[in-house]
Amino acid sequence: MADATQTKTGAAMPALLGGLRVVELASDRAAYAGKLMGDLGADVIVVEAPGGHASRGYGPFVDDKADPDRCLWWWNYNTSKRSVVLDLATEAGRADFRRLAGSADIVLEGEDPGVLDALGIDHTQIRADLPGLVWVSVTPNGRRCPELHEPTTDLTILAAGGLVWNCGYDDHSLPPVRPSGGHAQHTASAFAVMGALTAVVHRDVSGIGQHVDVSMLAATNVTTEVSSVDFLYRRATNQRQTGRHASEHNTMGIQTMTGDGGYASNPLGLTTAGNYQAVLDWLRELGLEDQFPEAFFLQMGIDRGGVSLKVLGQDVEATEIYRAGREALYLIASQLTTPEFFVQAQQRGIACGAVYAPDEALADAHFRFRGYPVEVEHPELGRSFTYPGLPFAGEAIPQAIRRAPLVGEHTEEVLAELE
Amino acid sequence: MNTAQGVMEAAQAADVPQPRSGSNALSHIRICDLTGLLAGAGATRFLAAFGAQVIRVEQPAHEKHRWDFLRGGFSPDGQRSGINFGGNFNNHNVEKLSITLDLKSAEGKELLAKLVAVSDVVTENFSAHVMERLGYGYDWLRSVNERIIYVSNSGFGKSGPYSDFKSVGQVVQAVSGLSFVSGLPDQPPAGWGFAYMDHHGAYMMATAVLGAIIARNRTGQGQWIDFSCTEAGIGLAGPELLDSTVNGRPMRRPGKPNSNSDNFPPMVPHGVYPAAGSDNWVAIACRSDADWQRLAEAIGESWALDPVLGAFTERMARREEIDGRLGAWTSGLQREQVEALVRSAGVPVAQVARPEDRIEKDPRTRAWGLWPQVQHDEIGEVRVEGIPVHMSETDWSIARGAPCLGHDNDFVYGSLLGLSVDEIAGFKARKVI
């Protein structure tokens, strides 16, 4: 697989993970991990039950026609994989699975604790004969805590893991918010990849494989930035706020509506003298200075050499200057579209982000210039579609990703390779 | 797979001096770490916990704004402050070493070259063009060490019209679309109450480092991987992004996002519901008709037991009404009671955990050993985050807090790079280190 991969420079360097074989038992929990490794050039073989894995029924569907081979959930999380259908309820299926595992560097699975053991194909049973094999399990609470197992979904893991507590609105009569997209799986899968590759690095040196146990709940817990650390360090409990960091004490807003009804985020405000000069100039260019009687604060910001974020709330004058700087920016934002405000603010040296919808981001000129959106051929439909590509650039980074496999598309091909 | 290479690496491993963490997984890897904040330091944190020797290179100058923004702060009791007291810095830099080095001086460049020459990996998350401006681009790194692995991490990548744009986690989250997909209908974007993409950027950066080490084990060649954090964020949008590119259905449309309710696969009920008391919430998700059946019996009220609601399509059509009635039921109970009742019905449920709930009270994080205690030279004993990955043979180890500024100058410049005591003193006197 490695040899044939074309890279962004067209050089002959093998794909980053070319030559690694991953055998993945299809799951919700680890699908994104398999995709990442597959897109980076690993030979990822996803094993599905007859008829295909349940996630092929999650939707949405191409042209809204429900079909296991038209499911966009499946498409999104299974690019660059090959599909093998095995019936693990039969001894023949399990024998094929053992042979497949024997050909792998990494086995990746997200089964509930006990499921594979009952089938006689858990890591303890298979690794006994394969000392170099790396086996990655992704479960809600980790394999080491089977007695704590319970039914979960993305939503309940993100709630229990602390993410949801931090997200939402200043108005606490509104519920806290779970960002959509499947982030319990994304986060656990990122750790599954890091763990798997760490184990492979060690295996390359020592010849010794191992079991890599990933807890989705633990992964969420350590992916909440200051929320965990502020409590661990000084027992502070941060409270959610609209569009900005949850905080022990209320902080100034950073998100504003733009002239077209969209939003932009200005997380750092104006800090340097140059920032204040830039905004003062910008107000003048737009003819807005008369509408902003506090423009003298901007001049004060220039004269005092900017405002450090560390003195906000302590230095009254600095805080007022900083607040006026934000209000000036918000006035400007109200006159421009979201992309105009974002790009012009950044060109003037101010950290700012357009609150794009993901499809708007994918269509943005910067990411197109970089070749981030990629066209993926779907010969079974005679069409091609735009997918998000890889966030990496380099000679060993594959330029193309392959569409997700049809149900059992590679069963014969892969089993023949094992003969 | 490449045994000869493995033997060579193992031989090198024997020469690597301590200190490093107690794990042997990556104990043969040395990282010259120019990263900072969470987006960069979070990547090398994971590698350090698994035994890599991570040497953070920091500015010696006593100038404002030159150190990692998180480095300074107050002690946990608020009584002491200084450049070694940042709580987040301590968390993000456990098991690392710190040296000081003025990257802008000619002598500093010579010292950096010595360090790069004995390193496997160079990592950085400066703004996109800083390394080139400092004279430390990939061509220079490779001229110093032909096999070097270089991983760079910036908000928008090193090419393209936005490559000079300023970026922090909240900018990345906004521009990638992640802030947009967190919200309730008819409300502004709720966004993320923390720098989610600093974490994910760090995870992808660590992935790039590990992948490049594996590639080098096979080919003998180093490489440069440039990572764009915003692109990683777009890639986390989930299947709805393909619904847009494939089915032409824009993600910005009336009623969207509705991120507590909407899900793939769709579920009803699915949401965050109020419990008794102040700002108490419980998340409930019914995966199937069978889940709903059991939940309805646990609720035991006539509306819930209406057999019509047994069908998913009917529940979806009456989603708002069901959410209202379910919320009325949960709000009459303590959150622990809701959790216990729904869990005993076999339906996924969780309290919206506060930090104290998940750090102090959750048996699952305790059983995992998720909050290890470290020893920091000035802060003392303090708890930090563990790693959500346990390995059966070479598990992570986190015992040492973040290094004080320049803590390892003598070890790195002396033991590792072979400078004499007098030479080190001279560099210090000239403020190179």
Contacts between the chains, C-beta under 8 A, distances in Angstrom:
chain1	res1	chain2	res2	distance
A	13	B	219	7.5
A	13	B	221	7.3
A	13	B	223	7.2
A	14	B	215	7.1
A	14	B	218	7.3
A	14	B	219	6.6
A	16	B	208	7.9
A	16	B	211	4.4
A	16	B	212	6.9
A	16	B	214	7.9
A	16	B	215	5.6
A	16	B	225	7.7
A	17	B	211	5.7
A	17	B	214	6.8
A	17	B	215	7.6
A	18	B	215	7.8
A	19	B	1	6.8
A	19	B	218	6.0
A	20	B	214	7.0
A	36	B	207	7.1
A	40	B	211	6.1
A	55	B	265	7.9
A	57	B	265	7.0
A	58	B	239	7.5
A	58	B	264	4.8
A	58	B	265	3.9
A	59	B	239	7.8
A	59	B	264	5.8
A	59	B	265	6.7
A	59	B	266	7.1
A	60	B	239	6.5
A	60	B	240	7.4
A	60	B	242	7.8
A	60	B	243	4.4
A	60	B	247	6.8
A	60	B	264	6.9
A	62	B	246	5.6
A	62	B	247	6.9
A	63	B	247	6.7
A	64	B	247	7.0
A	72	B	239	4.6
A	72	B	242	4.3
A	72	B	243	5.7
A	72	B	246	6.3
A	72	B	247	8.0
A	73	B	239	4.4
A	73	B	264	5.2
A	73	B	265	7.6
A	75	B	239	7.5
A	75	B	242	5.8
A	75	B	246	7.9
A	76	B	238	6.6
A	76	B	239	4.4
A	76	B	241	7.4
A	76	B	242	5.4
A	77	B	239	7.7
A	105	B	1	6.9
A	141	B	364	4.7
A	141	B	367	7.8
A	141	B	368	7.6
A	142	B	364	7.9
A	142	B	367	7.9
A	142	B	368	5.7
A	142	B	388	7.9
A	142	B	390	6.8
A	144	B	367	7.1
A	144	B	368	7.1
A	144	B	390	6.2
A	145	B	364	6.0
A	145	B	367	4.6
A	145	B	368	6.6
A	148	B	363	6.4
A	148	B	364	5.0
A	148	B	367	6.5
A	150	B	343	6.3
A	150	B	348	7.7
A	151	B	287	7.5
A	151	B	346	6.2
A	151	B	347	6.8
A	151	B	348	4.7
A	152	B	348	5.2
A	152	B	350	7.6
A	153	B	263	7.7
A	153	B	267	7.3
A	153	B	270	7.8
A	153	B	285	4.2
A	153	B	287	6.5
A	153	B	348	4.7
A	154	B	263	7.2
A	155	B	260	7.6
A	155	B	263	7.1
A	155	B	270	6.4
A	155	B	271	7.9
A	155	B	272	7.8
A	155	B	283	5.0
A	155	B	285	4.9
A	155	B	348	7.5
A	155	B	350	7.9
A	156	B	283	5.1
A	156	B	284	7.7
A	156	B	285	5.9
A	156	B	348	4.5
A	156	B	349	6.1
A	156	B	350	4.0
A	157	B	350	7.3
A	158	B	283	7.7
A	159	B	272	7.0
A	159	B	281	7.7
A	159	B	282	7.7
A	159	B	283	3.7
A	159	B	350	4.2
A	159	B	351	6.8
A	159	B	352	4.8
A	159	B	353	6.6
A	160	B	283	7.9
A	160	B	350	3.8
A	160	B	351	6.9
A	160	B	353	5.3
A	160	B	358	6.9
A	160	B	362	7.3
A	160	B	364	8.0
A	161	B	353	7.1
A	161	B	358	6.6
A	162	B	353	5.4
A	162	B	354	7.8
A	162	B	355	6.4
A	162	B	358	5.0
A	164	B	272	6.6
A	164	B	281	7.7
A	164	B	283	6.7
A	164	B	352	5.0
A	165	B	193	7.9
A	165	B	352	5.4
A	165	B	353	6.2
A	165	B	354	5.7
A	165	B	355	7.4
A	166	B	192	7.3
A	166	B	193	3.2
A	166	B	194	5.3
A	167	B	182	5.6
A	167	B	190	5.6
A	167	B	191	7.1
A	167	B	192	5.7
A	167	B	193	4.8
A	168	B	190	5.2
A	168	B	193	7.3
A	169	B	184	7.7
A	169	B	187	6.5
A	169	B	190	5.8
A	172	B	279	5.2
A	174	B	184	6.4
A	174	B	187	7.1
A	175	B	184	7.7
A	175	B	260	6.4
A	175	B	271	7.4
A	175	B	272	4.1
A	175	B	273	7.3
A	175	B	274	7.0
A	175	B	281	5.7
A	176	B	272	6.0
A	176	B	281	5.9
A	176	B	352	5.5
A	177	B	182	5.4
A	177	B	183	6.4
A	177	B	184	6.4
A	177	B	190	4.4
A	177	B	259	5.9
A	177	B	260	6.1
A	177	B	272	7.5
A	178	B	182	7.8
A	178	B	259	5.9
A	178	B	260	5.4
A	178	B	272	6.7
A	178	B	283	7.1
A	179	B	178	6.7
A	179	B	181	5.7
A	179	B	182	3.5
A	179	B	190	7.9
A	179	B	192	6.4
A	179	B	196	7.9
A	179	B	259	5.7
A	180	B	181	5.0
A	180	B	182	7.3
A	180	B	238	6.8
A	180	B	240	7.4
A	180	B	257	6.1
A	180	B	259	3.9
A	180	B	262	5.9
A	180	B	263	7.0
A	181	B	178	7.5
A	181	B	181	5.6
A	181	B	236	5.8
A	181	B	237	5.5
A	181	B	238	3.5
A	181	B	240	7.3
A	182	B	238	4.7
A	182	B	239	7.9
A	182	B	264	7.6
A	183	B	196	7.7
A	183	B	236	6.9
A	186	B	200	7.4
A	186	B	236	5.3
A	187	B	199	7.6
A	187	B	200	7.5
A	187	B	203	7.9
A	188	B	388	7.4
A	190	B	200	6.4
A	190	B	203	3.9
A	190	B	204	7.2
A	190	B	207	7.3
A	191	B	203	7.0
A	191	B	387	7.9
A	191	B	388	5.3
A	191	B	389	5.2
A	192	B	389	7.7
A	193	B	203	7.9
A	193	B	207	5.4
A	194	B	46	5.9
A	194	B	203	6.2
A	194	B	206	5.2
A	194	B	207	5.9
A	194	B	210	6.6
A	194	B	389	7.0
A	195	B	389	3.9
A	195	B	391	6.8
A	197	B	207	6.6
A	197	B	210	3.7
A	197	B	211	6.1
A	197	B	214	6.3
A	198	B	25	5.2
A	198	B	26	6.4
A	198	B	47	7.9
A	198	B	50	5.3
A	198	B	210	6.0
A	198	B	389	7.9
A	198	B	391	7.4
A	199	B	25	7.0
A	199	B	391	6.3
A	199	B	394	7.7
A	200	B	210	7.8
A	200	B	214	5.6
A	201	B	25	6.9
A	201	B	26	6.1
A	201	B	29	7.4
A	201	B	210	6.0
A	201	B	213	5.2
A	201	B	214	6.1
A	201	B	217	7.5
A	202	B	24	7.2
A	202	B	25	4.4
A	202	B	26	7.1
A	202	B	393	7.5
A	202	B	394	5.5
A	204	B	1	7.1
A	204	B	2	6.5
A	204	B	5	6.7
A	204	B	6	5.0
A	204	B	9	6.8
A	204	B	214	6.7
A	204	B	217	4.5
A	205	B	6	5.1
A	205	B	9	4.7
A	205	B	10	5.0
A	205	B	13	6.5
A	205	B	28	6.1
A	206	B	6	7.2
A	206	B	10	6.9
A	207	B	3	7.4
A	207	B	6	6.8
A	208	B	393	5.9
A	209	B	393	8.0
A	210	B	391	5.4
A	210	B	392	4.5
A	210	B	393	3.9
A	210	B	394	6.8
A	211	B	391	7.2
A	211	B	392	4.1
A	212	B	389	6.1
A	212	B	390	7.7
A	212	B	391	5.5
A	212	B	392	7.8
A	213	B	389	6.9
A	213	B	390	4.4
A	213	B	391	7.4
A	213	B	392	7.5
A	214	B	388	6.3
A	214	B	389	5.3
A	215	B	364	7.8
A	215	B	368	5.7
A	215	B	388	5.0
A	215	B	390	8.0
A	216	B	388	7.9
A	217	B	364	5.7
A	217	B	365	7.1
A	217	B	368	8.0
A	217	B	388	8.0
A	218	B	364	7.9
A	218	B	365	6.4
A	218	B	368	5.1
A	218	B	370	5.2
A	218	B	386	7.4
A	218	B	388	3.4
A	219	B	388	4.0
A	221	B	358	5.8
A	221	B	359	7.9
A	221	B	365	5.9
A	221	B	370	6.1
A	221	B	385	7.5
A	221	B	388	7.2
A	222	B	370	7.2
A	222	B	385	4.3
A	222	B	386	7.1
A	222	B	387	7.4
A	222	B	388	5.8
A	223	B	196	6.9
A	223	B	199	4.6
A	223	B	200	7.8
A	224	B	194	5.5
A	225	B	38	6.4
A	225	B	88	7.9
A	225	B	169	7.7
A	225	B	194	3.8
A	225	B	195	4.9
A	225	B	196	7.5
A	225	B	198	6.5
A	225	B	199	6.7
A	226	B	88	6.3
A	226	B	194	6.0
A	227	B	193	7.2
A	227	B	194	5.7
A	227	B	355	5.8
A	228	B	91	7.9
A	228	B	355	6.5
A	228	B	359	6.8
A	228	B	385	5.7
A	229	B	87	5.6
A	229	B	88	5.0
A	229	B	91	4.7
A	229	B	384	7.6
A	229	B	385	7.2
A	230	B	87	7.1
A	230	B	355	7.5
A	231	B	355	3.6
A	231	B	356	6.6
A	231	B	359	5.7
A	232	B	87	7.7
A	232	B	91	7.2
A	232	B	359	6.5
A	232	B	371	6.6
A	232	B	382	7.2
A	232	B	383	4.6
A	232	B	384	6.4
A	232	B	385	7.3
A	233	B	76	5.5
A	233	B	87	3.4
A	233	B	88	7.8
A	233	B	90	7.4
A	233	B	91	7.5
A	233	B	382	6.4
A	233	B	383	7.9
A	234	B	76	4.8
A	234	B	77	8.0
A	234	B	78	7.5
A	234	B	87	6.6
A	235	B	356	8.0
A	237	B	354	5.9
A	237	B	355	5.5
A	237	B	356	6.6
A	238	B	193	7.1
A	238	B	355	7.3
A	240	B	190	8.0
A	240	B	193	5.1
A	241	B	193	6.8
A	242	B	188	6.3
A	242	B	190	6.5
A	242	B	191	7.6
A	243	B	179	7.0
A	243	B	188	6.6
A	243	B	189	5.9
A	243	B	190	6.7
A	243	B	191	4.3
A	244	B	170	7.0
A	244	B	191	7.0
A	244	B	193	7.4
A	245	B	170	7.6
A	245	B	193	5.8
A	245	B	194	5.9
A	245	B	195	7.6
A	246	B	193	3.5
A	246	B	194	6.5
A	254	B	170	6.9
A	255	B	188	6.6
A	255	B	189	6.9
A	255	B	191	6.9
A	257	B	188	7.4
A	263	B	174	8.0
A	263	B	188	6.0
A	263	B	189	5.6
A	264	B	174	7.1
A	265	B	170	5.5
A	265	B	171	6.8
A	265	B	173	7.9
A	265	B	174	4.3
A	265	B	179	6.7
A	265	B	191	7.2
A	267	B	168	5.5
A	267	B	169	7.8
A	267	B	170	3.8
A	267	B	171	6.2
A	268	B	166	7.7
A	268	B	168	6.6
A	308	B	64	7.9
A	342	B	175	7.4
A	346	B	162	7.1
A	346	B	164	8.0
A	346	B	165	4.3
A	346	B	166	6.5
A	349	B	166	7.1
A	350	B	166	7.2
A	351	B	165	7.9
A	351	B	166	3.8
A	351	B	167	6.9
A	351	B	168	6.2
A	351	B	171	5.7
A	352	B	166	7.8
A	352	B	171	6.8
A	353	B	170	6.7
A	353	B	171	3.8
A	353	B	172	7.3
A	353	B	173	7.3
A	353	B	174	3.1
A	353	B	175	4.6
A	353	B	179	7.7
A	354	B	174	6.2
A	354	B	175	5.8
A	355	B	174	4.7
A	355	B	179	5.1
A	355	B	180	5.5
A	355	B	189	5.2
A	355	B	191	7.6
A	356	B	174	7.1
A	356	B	175	5.8
A	356	B	176	7.4
A	356	B	177	5.2
A	356	B	180	6.4
A	357	B	177	5.4
A	357	B	180	4.8
A	357	B	181	7.7
A	357	B	250	7.1
A	357	B	251	4.0
A	357	B	252	4.4
A	358	B	176	7.0
A	358	B	177	3.0
A	358	B	178	7.6
A	358	B	180	6.9
A	358	B	181	6.6
A	358	B	234	5.8
A	358	B	237	3.6
A	358	B	240	7.4
A	358	B	241	4.9
A	358	B	244	7.6
A	358	B	251	5.9
A	359	B	177	7.4
A	359	B	241	6.0
A	359	B	244	3.8
A	359	B	245	6.7
A	359	B	250	6.2
A	359	B	251	5.0
A	359	B	252	7.9
A	360	B	177	6.9
A	360	B	251	7.7
A	360	B	252	7.1
A	361	B	175	6.1
A	361	B	176	5.5
A	361	B	177	4.6
A	361	B	230	7.5
A	361	B	233	7.9
A	361	B	234	5.0
A	362	B	177	7.9
A	362	B	234	5.8
A	362	B	241	6.7
A	362	B	244	8.0
A	362	B	245	7.0
A	364	B	175	7.9
A	365	B	161	6.4
A	366	B	156	6.5
A	366	B	160	4.7
A	366	B	161	5.0
A	366	B	162	4.3
A	367	B	160	7.6
A	367	B	230	7.7
A	367	B	231	6.5
A	367	B	234	7.0
A	369	B	159	7.4
A	369	B	160	4.5
A	369	B	161	6.3
A	370	B	157	5.8
A	370	B	159	5.9
A	370	B	160	4.7
A	370	B	228	7.1
A	370	B	231	7.4
A	372	B	228	7.5
A	372	B	231	4.9
A	372	B	234	7.2
A	385	B	242	7.1
A	385	B	245	5.6
A	385	B	246	5.0
A	386	B	245	4.3
A	387	B	242	6.9
A	387	B	245	7.1
A	388	B	231	7.5
A	388	B	234	5.1
A	388	B	235	4.5
A	388	B	237	7.2
A	388	B	241	6.4
A	389	B	231	7.5
A	389	B	235	7.9
A	390	B	231	7.8
A	390	B	235	7.9
A	391	B	204	6.2
A	391	B	227	6.0
A	391	B	228	5.1
A	391	B	229	7.3
A	391	B	231	3.6
A	391	B	232	3.9
A	391	B	234	8.0
A	391	B	235	6.1
A	392	B	204	7.6
A	392	B	208	6.1
A	392	B	225	5.4
A	392	B	226	6.9
A	392	B	227	5.6
A	392	B	228	7.8
A	393	B	157	6.6
A	393	B	158	7.6
A	393	B	159	7.5
A	393	B	225	7.3
A	393	B	226	4.5
A	393	B	228	7.5
A	394	B	223	5.8
A	394	B	224	5.6
A	394	B	225	4.2
A	394	B	226	6.2
A	395	B	223	5.9
A	395	B	224	7.7
A	396	B	212	7.5
A	396	B	215	5.8
A	396	B	223	5.5
A	396	B	225	7.5
A	397	B	225	6.7
